[in-house]
Amino acid sequence: MEITSLTETEILGRLGELTALLSDTVQHGASIGFTLPLAGNEAEGYWRKVAGEVSAGQKIVVAARDESGGLIGTAQLAKESRPNGRHRAEVQKVMVRFALRGCGIGARLMQTIEREARTAGCTLLFLDTSAGAGGATEFYRRLGYVFVGSIPDYAADPDGRLVPNAIFYKQLKA
């Protein structure tokens, strides 16, 4: 497995693969901001927006590929641009193909995201995930993220049910 950062050009050039990954992730119940049914061009529009954020320096996207070069997972780091928060960043949209979950790909993506964050001068990461069936609370706990609370009925899982979120943070060592 290889994990690399994606440029705007690479994202736009791989829209089909990225859209398929997002669809696979949502179809199998992961709560990453989308509900079923996923509209035809919703996933592609999302990735086009992300490509613009990467181009503007607002976001880092890392991608995991298998031995044949196929896309098997991604994770994102949204950098804070305001002067009082440039030490922190938000982890977003950690996705791994359903058939490969539990193989350590997500953990490797997170290690890469944390390394990218340190390189960017970040000392604090935060994220939220669903506290419902579509969430990944135990995954983040295993990686050393600290649970700080939740908000009731925060977002809908892919099946449309409103569930609380789970908010986590991790302080990075220099």
Backbone as ProteinMPNN parsed JSONL, in Angstrom:
{"seq_chain_A": "MEITSLTETEILGRLGELTALLSDTVQHGASIGFTLPLAGNEAEGYWRKVAGEVSAGQKIVVAARDESGGLIGTAQLAKESRPNGRHRAEVQKVMVRFALRGCGIGARLMQTIEREARTAGCTLLFLDTSAGAGGATEFYRRLGYVFVGSIPDYAADPDGRLVPNAIFYKQLKA", "coords_chain_A": {"N_chain_A": [[0.852, -1.182, 0.0], [0.462, 2.231, -0.767], [0.63, 5.589, 0.311], [-0.188, 8.814, -0.574], [-0.145, 12.406, -1.006], [-2.742, 14.259, -2.611], [-2.954, 16.359, -5.445], [-4.749, 19.22, -6.778], [-5.072, 18.771, -9.539], [-4.701, 15.979, -9.687], [-6.905, 15.112, -8.198], [-9.052, 16.032, -9.781], [-8.482, 14.556, -12.063], [-9.024, 12.013, -11.244], [-11.684, 11.745, -10.659], [-13.709, 9.827, -11.103], [-12.842, 7.504, -9.667], [-12.66, 8.586, -7.066], [-15.291, 9.415, -6.635], [-16.563, 6.938, -6.744], [-15.428, 5.744, -4.468], [-16.457, 7.398, -2.411], [-19.196, 6.9, -2.763], [-19.299, 4.115, -2.247], [-18.558, 4.14, 0.434], [-20.663, 5.571, 1.683], [-22.859, 4.01, 0.888], [-22.421, 1.754, 2.404], [-22.994, 2.572, 4.942], [-21.407, 4.484, 6.332], [-21.139, 7.477, 8.113], [-20.562, 10.314, 6.704], [-21.406, 12.805, 6.034], [-23.29, 12.606, 4.029], [-26.44, 11.403, 2.775], [-28.545, 8.59, 1.957], [-30.775, 8.186, -0.827], [-27.772, 8.682, -2.678], [-27.414, 11.446, -4.624], [-27.058, 11.638, -8.196], [-24.924, 13.413, -9.27], [-23.912, 14.433, -6.973], [-21.728, 13.418, -5.437], [-19.562, 13.779, -7.208], [-19.627, 16.573, -7.513], [-18.985, 17.272, -4.904], [-16.273, 16.375, -4.75], [-15.123, 18.022, -6.666], [-15.344, 20.48, -5.396], [-13.644, 20.01, -3.207], [-11.228, 19.753, -4.593], [-10.813, 22.405, -5.369], [-10.426, 23.534, -2.839], [-8.055, 22.306, -2.089], [-6.37, 23.363, -4.035], [-6.412, 26.028, -3.216], [-4.942, 25.88, -0.925], [-6.212, 25.307, 1.426], [-6.843, 22.798, 2.266], [-5.665, 19.462, 2.774], [-5.406, 16.443, 1.077], [-5.077, 13.033, 1.44], [-4.313, 9.932, -0.099], [-4.814, 6.432, -0.227], [-3.435, 3.708, -1.947], [-3.707, 0.539, -3.507], [-1.525, -2.279, -4.363], [-1.762, -2.412, -7.126], [-2.306, 0.14, -7.806], [-4.882, 1.017, -7.453], [-7.424, 3.03, -5.977], [-8.015, 2.969, -2.543], [-8.643, 4.259, -0.23], [-9.141, 7.422, 1.477], [-8.284, 10.472, 3.217], [-8.814, 13.623, 4.854], [-7.482, 16.848, 5.667], [-8.399, 19.767, 7.043], [-7.218, 22.916, 7.085], [-6.912, 25.579, 9.414], [-7.42, 28.977, 8.799], [-7.566, 31.386, 10.132], [-5.784, 33.738, 12.163], [-5.672, 33.178, 14.956], [-5.995, 30.486, 15.146], [-4.286, 28.888, 13.707], [-2.752, 26.827, 14.576], [-4.234, 24.582, 14.688], [-6.192, 21.944, 13.127], [-8.794, 20.365, 11.227], [-9.735, 17.017, 11.023], [-11.157, 15.309, 8.373], [-13.606, 13.372, 6.605], [-12.628, 10.555, 6.495], [-12.165, 7.802, 4.652], [-12.529, 4.411, 3.718], [-12.504, 1.723, 1.487], [-15.278, -0.441, 1.747], [-14.953, -3.262, 1.676], [-12.38, -3.527, 2.56], [-12.138, -2.584, 5.115], [-10.917, -2.585, 8.467], [-8.427, -3.571, 8.003], [-6.28, -1.999, 8.625], [-5.878, 0.201, 7.018], [-7.228, 2.651, 7.422], [-6.019, 3.482, 9.817], [-3.387, 3.867, 8.935], [-3.833, 5.931, 7.096], [-4.601, 7.914, 8.908], [-2.23, 8.203, 10.404], [-0.647, 9.337, 8.437], [-2.061, 11.711, 7.943], [-1.691, 12.962, 10.431], [1.079, 13.32, 10.378], [1.277, 15.076, 8.192], [-0.091, 17.219, 9.296], [1.626, 17.981, 11.417], [3.835, 18.79, 9.883], [2.701, 21.014, 8.697], [2.673, 22.686, 10.827], [0.79, 22.297, 12.781], [-0.531, 21.637, 16.016], [-2.703, 20.62, 17.193], [-5.388, 18.526, 16.595], [-8.759, 18.042, 15.564], [-11.989, 16.469, 15.362], [-15.187, 15.248, 14.252], [-17.521, 12.607, 14.54], [-20.188, 10.377, 13.749], [-22.218, 9.352, 16.465], [-23.815, 7.298, 16.135], [-24.697, 4.264, 14.342], [-23.296, 4.681, 11.969], [-20.913, 5.839, 12.63], [-17.458, 6.209, 13.84], [-16.415, 5.908, 16.438], [-14.942, 4.176, 18.201], [-12.729, 3.54, 16.658], [-11.352, 6.039, 16.501], [-10.804, 6.426, 19.212], [-9.049, 4.299, 19.687], [-6.861, 5.27, 18.301], [-5.885, 7.197, 19.921], [-7.328, 9.536, 20.217], [-9.223, 11.923, 22.043], [-12.336, 11.826, 23.533], [-14.711, 14.393, 23.817], [-17.34, 15.144, 24.038], [-20.813, 15.387, 22.948], [-23.44, 16.304, 20.633], [-26.902, 16.246, 20.7], [-28.968, 14.745, 18.152], [-27.439, 15.703, 15.978], [-26.66, 15.177, 13.286], [-27.749, 13.442, 10.309], [-27.445, 9.965, 9.904], [-26.436, 7.849, 7.127], [-28.836, 6.474, 6.598], [-30.775, 8.286, 7.168], [-31.668, 8.726, 9.781], [-31.625, 10.865, 12.587], [-28.862, 11.404, 14.646], [-26.715, 11.665, 17.558], [-23.546, 13.437, 17.526], [-20.041, 12.667, 17.953], [-17.432, 14.22, 19.458], [-13.995, 14.693, 19.078], [-10.522, 15.155, 20.018], [-6.966, 15.561, 19.477], [-3.813, 16.129, 20.767], [-0.839, 16.948, 19.221], [2.483, 15.822, 19.341], [5.528, 17.562, 18.96]], "CA_chain_A": [[0.0, 0.0, 0.0], [1.16, 3.509, -0.832], [-0.205, 6.74, 0.658], [0.38, 10.057, -1.087], [-1.027, 13.577, -1.043], [-3.304, 14.522, -3.934], [-3.051, 17.738, -5.902], [-6.017, 19.542, -7.441], [-5.083, 18.094, -10.837], [-4.904, 14.543, -9.462], [-8.302, 14.918, -7.775], [-9.912, 16.198, -10.958], [-8.188, 13.466, -12.979], [-9.48, 10.74, -10.669], [-13.045, 11.954, -10.14], [-14.456, 8.564, -11.129], [-12.406, 6.68, -8.535], [-13.021, 9.254, -5.814], [-16.752, 9.35, -6.53], [-16.899, 5.543, -6.421], [-15.063, 5.526, -3.062], [-17.44, 8.085, -1.571], [-20.461, 6.158, -2.886], [-19.127, 2.852, -1.523], [-18.513, 4.449, 1.861], [-22.015, 5.941, 2.129], [-23.73, 2.841, 0.675], [-22.2, 0.788, 3.48], [-23.421, 3.103, 6.231], [-20.523, 5.443, 7.012], [-21.7, 8.819, 8.232], [-19.536, 11.277, 6.296], [-22.046, 14.021, 5.56], [-24.208, 12.331, 2.931], [-27.503, 10.44, 3.066], [-29.022, 7.795, 0.819], [-29.886, 7.828, -1.934], [-26.802, 9.684, -3.078], [-27.799, 12.0, -5.925], [-26.127, 11.306, -9.272], [-23.709, 14.216, -9.385], [-23.577, 14.992, -5.657], [-20.375, 13.002, -5.051], [-18.602, 14.437, -8.091], [-19.611, 17.98, -7.127], [-18.237, 17.361, -3.653], [-14.839, 16.253, -5.013], [-14.696, 19.233, -7.383], [-15.189, 21.496, -4.345], [-12.424, 19.656, -2.473], [-10.094, 20.081, -5.466], [-10.617, 23.851, -5.236], [-9.875, 23.811, -1.505], [-6.65, 21.876, -2.144], [-5.687, 24.371, -4.85], [-6.314, 27.259, -2.42], [-4.112, 25.642, 0.251], [-7.07, 25.181, 2.602], [-7.074, 21.405, 2.609], [-4.751, 18.422, 2.322], [-6.078, 15.162, 0.864], [-4.166, 11.91, 1.252], [-4.984, 8.783, -0.71], [-4.169, 5.125, -0.131], [-3.59, 2.898, -3.154], [-3.227, -0.837, -3.385], [-0.333, -2.595, -5.145], [-2.015, -2.172, -8.55], [-2.574, 1.562, -7.999], [-6.294, 1.325, -7.234], [-7.745, 3.844, -4.807], [-8.681, 2.176, -1.512], [-9.035, 5.099, 0.896], [-8.684, 8.817, 1.532], [-8.549, 11.252, 4.426], [-8.599, 15.038, 4.585], [-7.099, 17.736, 6.756], [-8.819, 21.141, 6.751], [-6.378, 23.833, 7.861], [-7.541, 26.812, 9.89], [-6.709, 30.129, 8.225], [-7.579, 32.553, 11.026], [-4.516, 33.829, 12.912], [-5.693, 32.611, 16.308], [-6.22, 29.045, 15.12], [-3.437, 28.211, 12.722], [-2.108, 25.682, 15.227], [-5.172, 23.45, 14.708], [-6.785, 21.547, 11.862], [-9.875, 19.398, 11.379], [-9.696, 15.779, 10.244], [-12.452, 15.151, 7.713], [-13.909, 12.388, 5.56], [-11.753, 9.389, 6.432], [-12.927, 6.786, 3.913], [-11.839, 3.195, 3.289], [-13.428, 0.808, 0.807], [-15.945, -1.302, 2.711], [-14.377, -4.608, 1.66], [-11.036, -3.498, 3.139], [-12.143, -2.031, 6.471], [-10.365, -3.481, 9.476], [-7.099, -4.044, 7.559], [-5.254, -1.049, 9.016], [-5.76, 1.287, 6.045], [-7.662, 3.877, 8.086], [-4.979, 3.882, 10.773], [-2.255, 4.398, 8.143], [-4.258, 7.242, 6.597], [-4.557, 8.851, 10.034], [-0.821, 8.484, 10.695], [-0.185, 10.259, 7.397], [-2.707, 13.002, 8.218], [-1.019, 13.552, 11.586], [2.4, 13.761, 9.915], [1.033, 16.275, 7.371], [-0.472, 18.297, 10.217], [2.853, 18.445, 12.08], [4.607, 19.515, 8.871], [2.029, 22.301, 8.495], [2.772, 23.467, 12.058], [-0.373, 22.076, 13.654], [-0.281, 20.896, 17.253], [-3.988, 20.157, 17.694], [-6.353, 18.05, 15.604], [-10.09, 17.739, 16.087], [-12.885, 15.836, 14.397], [-16.411, 14.681, 14.817], [-18.053, 11.438, 13.85], [-21.502, 10.009, 14.252], [-22.266, 8.454, 17.616], [-24.704, 6.234, 15.702], [-24.113, 3.108, 13.66], [-22.426, 5.116, 10.883], [-19.727, 6.516, 13.149], [-16.218, 5.474, 14.056], [-15.906, 6.367, 17.739], [-13.92, 3.274, 18.753], [-11.555, 3.705, 15.805], [-10.611, 7.221, 16.93], [-10.295, 6.18, 20.574], [-7.864, 3.431, 19.567], [-5.767, 6.068, 17.767], [-5.459, 8.157, 20.924], [-8.148, 10.746, 20.235], [-9.934, 12.077, 23.308], [-13.741, 12.192, 23.387], [-15.024, 15.535, 24.676], [-18.771, 15.347, 24.187], [-21.635, 15.204, 21.748], [-24.613, 17.153, 20.477], [-28.014, 15.38, 20.29], [-29.575, 14.942, 16.825], [-26.529, 16.596, 15.258], [-26.679, 14.933, 11.839], [-28.389, 12.197, 9.893], [-26.647, 8.882, 9.35], [-26.859, 7.637, 5.744], [-30.221, 5.994, 6.52], [-31.667, 9.41, 7.422], [-31.985, 8.904, 11.204], [-30.817, 11.839, 13.311], [-28.095, 10.808, 15.743], [-25.73, 12.597, 18.115], [-22.174, 13.286, 17.055], [-19.022, 12.452, 18.978], [-16.374, 15.174, 19.163], [-12.699, 14.215, 19.554], [-9.322, 15.943, 19.713], [-5.676, 14.954, 19.8], [-2.686, 17.052, 20.76], [0.293, 16.323, 18.532], [3.82, 16.134, 19.844], [6.39, 18.134, 17.914]], "C_chain_A": [[0.895, 1.242, 0.0], [0.174, 4.616, -0.486], [0.521, 7.998, 0.209], [-0.642, 11.18, -0.951], [-1.504, 13.772, -2.473], [-3.319, 16.016, -4.225], [-4.443, 17.964, -6.495], [-6.131, 18.782, -8.757], [-5.338, 16.598, -10.679], [-6.336, 14.253, -9.035], [-9.22, 15.007, -8.978], [-9.699, 15.077, -11.973], [-8.694, 12.115, -12.51], [-10.891, 10.853, -10.09], [-13.853, 10.665, -10.103], [-14.122, 7.676, -9.942], [-12.839, 7.274, -7.204], [-14.526, 9.215, -5.578], [-17.191, 7.939, -6.15], [-16.565, 5.232, -4.964], [-16.086, 6.161, -2.136], [-18.77, 7.326, -1.601], [-20.406, 4.843, -2.112], [-19.196, 3.083, -0.016], [-19.914, 4.748, 2.397], [-22.968, 4.751, 1.99], [-23.601, 1.835, 1.815], [-22.325, 1.417, 4.872], [-22.526, 4.098, 6.927], [-21.138, 6.832, 6.968], [-20.598, 9.835, 7.944], [-20.172, 12.505, 5.653], [-23.042, 13.828, 4.431], [-25.267, 11.334, 3.382], [-27.89, 9.718, 1.781], [-30.424, 8.239, 0.42], [-28.983, 9.0, -2.286], [-27.165, 10.155, -4.482], [-26.682, 11.787, -6.938], [-24.846, 12.104, -9.31], [-23.269, 14.825, -8.053], [-22.135, 14.672, -5.253], [-19.326, 13.694, -5.918], [-18.494, 15.928, -7.756], [-18.83, 18.198, -5.846], [-16.732, 17.341, -3.939], [-14.304, 17.445, -5.801], [-14.465, 20.381, -6.38], [-13.9, 21.253, -3.554], [-11.189, 20.012, -3.302], [-9.784, 21.577, -5.377], [-10.002, 24.221, -3.903], [-8.404, 23.401, -1.427], [-5.841, 22.917, -2.909], [-5.449, 25.666, -4.063], [-5.453, 27.094, -1.171], [-4.898, 25.483, 1.533], [-7.171, 23.748, 3.107], [-5.964, 20.535, 2.043], [-5.573, 17.148, 2.189], [-4.998, 14.112, 0.664], [-4.971, 10.72, 0.755], [-4.145, 7.531, -0.535], [-4.476, 4.349, -1.404], [-3.06, 1.5, -2.887], [-2.039, -1.054, -4.329], [-0.524, -2.333, -6.64], [-2.358, -0.713, -8.841], [-4.019, 1.969, -7.797], [-6.521, 2.087, -5.935], [-8.517, 3.013, -3.787], [-9.079, 3.001, -0.296], [-8.501, 6.502, 0.762], [-8.961, 9.383, 2.914], [-8.19, 12.7, 4.113], [-8.25, 15.788, 5.866], [-7.455, 19.151, 6.329], [-8.057, 22.071, 7.673], [-7.171, 25.084, 8.238], [-6.739, 27.994, 9.371], [-6.685, 31.341, 9.145], [-6.34, 32.554, 11.914], [-4.538, 33.158, 14.281], [-5.853, 31.098, 16.325], [-5.334, 28.273, 14.169], [-2.667, 27.019, 13.285], [-3.004, 24.444, 15.2], [-5.685, 23.168, 13.297], [-7.843, 20.487, 12.148], [-9.647, 18.21, 10.462], [-11.09, 15.57, 9.676], [-12.453, 13.945, 6.773], [-12.869, 11.282, 5.422], [-12.582, 8.257, 5.828], [-12.022, 5.623, 3.524], [-12.88, 2.309, 2.618], [-13.974, -0.204, 1.807], [-15.284, -2.675, 2.802], [-13.012, -4.674, 2.343], [-10.986, -2.905, 4.542], [-11.625, -3.071, 7.454], [-9.001, -4.031, 9.117], [-5.982, -3.074, 7.89], [-5.085, 0.131, 8.07], [-6.14, 2.621, 6.689], [-6.615, 4.384, 9.065], [-3.769, 4.462, 10.045], [-2.597, 5.762, 7.559], [-4.167, 8.285, 7.71], [-3.122, 9.172, 10.436], [-0.264, 9.498, 9.692], [-0.774, 11.649, 7.608], [-2.013, 13.7, 9.389], [0.378, 14.06, 11.208], [2.276, 15.038, 9.073], [0.686, 17.47, 8.263], [0.756, 18.854, 10.926], [3.7, 19.276, 11.116], [4.026, 20.902, 8.628], [2.047, 23.165, 9.753], [1.599, 23.31, 13.002], [0.013, 21.243, 14.871], [-1.568, 20.335, 17.844], [-4.872, 19.746, 16.52], [-7.684, 17.822, 16.296], [-10.92, 17.142, 14.972], [-14.196, 15.522, 15.074], [-16.855, 13.539, 13.932], [-19.424, 11.156, 14.426], [-21.359, 9.118, 15.484], [-23.198, 7.287, 17.316], [-23.943, 5.128, 14.996], [-23.135, 3.5, 12.563], [-21.122, 5.736, 11.333], [-18.546, 5.602, 13.382], [-15.588, 5.839, 15.4], [-14.791, 5.477, 18.283], [-12.621, 3.357, 17.961], [-10.715, 4.889, 16.296], [-10.077, 7.081, 18.346], [-9.024, 5.34, 20.52], [-6.64, 4.206, 19.073], [-5.317, 7.171, 18.716], [-6.215, 9.47, 20.931], [-9.012, 10.744, 21.49], [-11.351, 12.562, 23.014], [-14.055, 13.344, 24.333], [-16.512, 15.788, 24.829], [-19.509, 15.135, 22.88], [-22.813, 16.167, 21.786], [-25.756, 16.255, 20.003], [-28.535, 15.748, 18.899], [-28.738, 15.853, 15.937], [-26.624, 16.427, 13.743], [-27.385, 13.614, 11.559], [-27.328, 11.209, 9.432], [-27.14, 8.646, 7.919], [-28.306, 7.159, 5.587], [-31.24, 7.083, 6.848], [-32.017, 9.645, 8.883], [-31.049, 9.922, 11.841], [-30.16, 11.172, 14.509], [-27.159, 11.865, 16.315], [-24.373, 12.418, 17.432], [-21.274, 12.99, 18.246], [-17.837, 13.316, 18.582], [-15.086, 14.708, 19.844], [-11.612, 15.236, 19.254], [-8.095, 15.111, 20.025], [-4.62, 16.026, 19.719], [-1.489, 16.317, 20.176], [1.596, 16.755, 19.194], [4.657, 16.634, 18.693], [7.343, 17.094, 17.355]], "O_chain_A": [[1.929, 1.292, 0.667], [-0.974, 4.595, -0.929], [1.68, 8.225, 0.556], [-1.839, 10.938, -0.801], [-0.778, 13.494, -3.427], [-3.652, 16.828, -3.362], [-5.211, 17.022, -6.686], [-7.181, 18.21, -9.054], [-6.101, 16.012, -11.447], [-6.92, 13.257, -9.462], [-10.076, 14.144, -9.172], [-10.637, 14.688, -12.668], [-8.781, 11.174, -13.299], [-11.245, 10.143, -9.148], [-14.607, 10.439, -9.157], [-15.021, 7.152, -9.283], [-13.323, 6.563, -6.323], [-14.98, 9.005, -4.453], [-18.09, 7.766, -5.326], [-17.325, 4.535, -4.291], [-16.534, 5.529, -1.179], [-19.396, 7.136, -0.558], [-21.352, 4.494, -1.405], [-19.819, 2.311, 0.713], [-20.302, 4.234, 3.446], [-23.792, 4.51, 2.872], [-24.564, 1.145, 2.151], [-21.828, 0.869, 5.856], [-22.854, 4.531, 8.032], [-21.595, 7.296, 5.923], [-19.803, 10.174, 8.821], [-19.549, 13.169, 4.824], [-23.587, 14.808, 3.923], [-25.02, 10.517, 4.268], [-27.6, 10.175, 0.676], [-31.196, 8.64, 1.291], [-29.385, 10.161, -2.201], [-27.217, 9.356, -5.418], [-25.504, 11.758, -6.58], [-23.767, 11.516, -9.378], [-22.35, 15.644, -8.019], [-21.409, 15.547, -4.784], [-18.305, 14.149, -5.403], [-17.394, 16.479, -7.719], [-18.104, 19.182, -5.709], [-15.995, 18.186, -3.433], [-13.151, 17.836, -5.62], [-13.511, 21.149, -6.51], [-13.156, 22.192, -3.271], [-10.208, 20.52, -2.759], [-8.618, 21.967, -5.317], [-9.157, 25.113, -3.83], [-7.602, 24.072, -0.777], [-4.755, 23.307, -2.479], [-4.417, 26.317, -4.224], [-5.251, 28.057, -0.431], [-4.321, 25.519, 2.62], [-7.546, 23.519, 4.257], [-5.398, 20.821, 0.988], [-6.349, 16.81, 3.083], [-4.111, 14.273, -0.174], [-6.129, 10.522, 1.122], [-2.923, 7.561, -0.676], [-5.611, 4.328, -1.88], [-2.097, 1.308, -2.145], [-1.603, -0.127, -5.011], [0.447, -2.063, -7.347], [-2.665, -0.361, -9.98], [-4.357, 3.142, -7.953], [-5.879, 1.813, -4.921], [-9.547, 2.422, -4.113], [-9.779, 2.5, 0.584], [-7.54, 6.752, 0.035], [-9.763, 8.845, 3.678], [-7.376, 12.977, 3.232], [-8.655, 15.423, 6.969], [-6.888, 19.679, 5.372], [-8.224, 22.027, 8.892], [-7.995, 25.571, 7.464], [-5.514, 28.013, 9.489], [-5.863, 32.238, 8.956], [-5.896, 31.499, 12.367], [-3.52, 32.623, 14.719], [-5.849, 30.487, 17.394], [-5.614, 27.114, 13.862], [-2.007, 26.293, 12.542], [-2.587, 23.372, 15.639], [-5.625, 24.016, 12.406], [-7.797, 19.802, 13.17], [-9.395, 18.376, 9.268], [-12.083, 15.643, 10.4], [-11.419, 13.564, 6.225], [-12.296, 11.096, 4.349], [-13.569, 7.812, 6.413], [-10.898, 5.82, 3.062], [-13.997, 2.162, 3.114], [-13.228, -0.756, 2.615], [-15.079, -3.19, 3.901], [-12.538, -5.762, 2.67], [-9.903, -2.739, 5.102], [-11.858, -4.269, 7.299], [-8.463, -4.869, 9.84], [-4.841, -3.293, 7.482], [-4.225, 0.982, 8.3], [-5.435, 3.615, 6.511], [-6.355, 5.586, 9.133], [-3.19, 5.45, 10.499], [-1.749, 6.653, 7.528], [-3.711, 9.405, 7.482], [-2.828, 10.318, 10.778], [0.492, 10.399, 10.056], [-0.072, 12.651, 7.47], [-1.776, 14.907, 9.335], [0.802, 15.117, 11.675], [3.072, 15.966, 9.221], [1.12, 18.593, 8.008], [0.912, 20.071, 11.027], [4.217, 20.332, 11.482], [4.765, 21.855, 8.38], [1.494, 24.265, 9.751], [1.433, 24.106, 13.926], [0.776, 20.282, 14.773], [-1.541, 19.656, 18.87], [-5.078, 20.512, 15.579], [-7.731, 17.453, 17.469], [-10.602, 17.287, 13.792], [-14.305, 15.529, 16.301], [-16.593, 13.52, 12.729], [-19.767, 11.662, 15.495], [-20.492, 8.246, 15.538], [-23.357, 6.389, 18.143], [-22.715, 5.062, 15.046], [-22.228, 2.729, 12.251], [-20.302, 6.122, 10.499], [-18.613, 4.394, 13.157], [-14.379, 6.053, 15.49], [-13.789, 5.989, 18.78], [-11.536, 3.256, 18.533], [-9.505, 4.756, 16.484], [-8.991, 7.579, 18.643], [-8.048, 5.625, 21.214], [-5.508, 3.84, 19.39], [-4.467, 7.988, 18.363], [-5.79, 10.424, 21.583], [-9.472, 9.695, 21.941], [-11.547, 13.571, 22.337], [-13.712, 13.29, 25.514], [-16.909, 16.584, 25.68], [-18.93, 14.763, 21.86], [-23.134, 16.757, 22.817], [-25.602, 15.562, 18.998], [-28.541, 16.919, 18.52], [-29.286, 16.688, 15.217], [-26.663, 17.412, 13.005], [-27.587, 12.79, 12.451], [-26.426, 11.56, 8.671], [-28.172, 9.198, 7.536], [-28.933, 7.41, 4.558], [-32.445, 6.83, 6.81], [-32.612, 10.674, 9.204], [-29.833, 9.856, 11.663], [-30.81, 10.469, 15.284], [-26.842, 12.847, 15.644], [-24.096, 11.376, 16.839], [-21.702, 13.056, 19.399], [-17.294, 13.163, 17.488], [-15.083, 14.372, 21.028], [-11.753, 16.071, 18.36], [-8.16, 14.104, 20.731], [-4.531, 16.751, 18.727], [-1.167, 15.203, 20.589], [1.769, 17.918, 19.556], [4.504, 16.17, 17.563], [8.139, 17.4, 16.468]]}, "name": "protein", "num_of_chains": 1, "seq": "MEITSLTETEILGRLGELTALLSDTVQHGASIGFTLPLAGNEAEGYWRKVAGEVSAGQKIVVAARDESGGLIGTAQLAKESRPNGRHRAEVQKVMVRFALRGCGIGARLMQTIEREARTAGCTLLFLDTSAGAGGATEFYRRLGYVFVGSIPDYAADPDGRLVPNAIFYKQLKA"}
